[in-house]
Amino acid sequence: METIIEACKALDYSWLPQQIGGFTLVASNESDYTVLLERLIAGEEVLKVPIFHYQNNLGWRWSALYDKEVEDYTVHIEMPLFSFVDISFVRADLESFWKGLQDRCVKGLTNMLIEPANNFTFTYRRRGIPDWDFSEVMPKELEGFICDVDPAHGIRMINGSFIIGEYRKMDECTGLLLYYNELRDEYFAELRYKNYPEIDHHLDAKNLVDLTAVLREHLGPILKGLNERVD
């Protein structure tokens, strides 16, 4: 791990744009890498070596790093209520990883989080999701929760899934995620309460007509219920 940290420390970051859309660059510096090395010397286990990330004012992150658990260099997408790996960037060696970032970093971040419609598949479009008028049943704010992902800007994940809605508390990992999975051709939701995931079947649906109906009936009460929980 020490060799990996030293190699990342020696990288040339000068080509990275300071801004991409509404995202600002935060690059690891010599001090950050020194801290990691000191932790290793002290016998601590270092599982991730952050290289750089881009972050917007919603706390969304597009992060390049080394992940010891999988022994790969990779890109993590980190949202308030979920995270996943962009497998198109995964590489076993730093040289090819860095070259791939130089070739596709701006495009990768843009397509994933700034202009996510670029990642919409034929199936997603055929289902009419980008053109669906969801405003009546998915308001921008509901029961104190903010909607910062909507179906017109759905985020493509892995295994055929899209996040088509996220309602979250701004200062805690509590809220609701609404999914569409094109392999199963179905809609469903997950809850997060202080970062603990829970399945909720009230928003299960097979088409947009049914989804509209269950959102109208259940979205408000579900979010209200999250507000009323007592530890």
Secondary structure, DSSP 8 states (H G I E B T S, - for coil): -HHHHHHHHT---TTS-SEETTEEEEE--HHHHHHHHHHHHTT----EEEEEEEE-TT--EEEEEEETTTTEEEEEEE-SS-EEE-GGG-BSSHHHHHHHHHHHHHHHHIIIIISGGGG--HHHHHTTTTT---TTTS-SEETTEEEEE-GGG-EE-STTEEEEEEEE-TTSS-EEEEEEETTTTEEEEEEEETTEEEEEEEEEESSHHHHHHHHHHHHHHHHHHHHH---
